Amino acid sequence: MSICLRVSFFPVFASLIFACSEGGKTFPLIEQKCGKCHTASIVYQKNRTEDDWKRVIHGMKMRGLVLTKQEEQDVMKVLTENFLLKN
């Protein structure tokens, strides 16, 4: 199996395992955008403040994440509605 195929297969596989084993809900935009460089399950395991999520997204964009303005708003909506740290 080529490295490219393994790299593209792993995030999908890991996300499916997480979704099935943890009974977790997955989000297509998170899977598509965040899952390109690492497993989306990393996102699903964290609860952060809104400001922290903004910093994370900014950091990922500095590392190569490509989001349209609308996609960024949609990602933030998913994160703040489902993975917001409650004080």
Secondary structure, 3 states (H helix, E strand, C coil): CCHHHHHHHHHHHHHHHHHHHHCCCCCHHHHHHHHHCCCCHHHHCCCECHHHHHHHHHHHHHCCCCCCHHHHHHHHHHHHHHCECCC
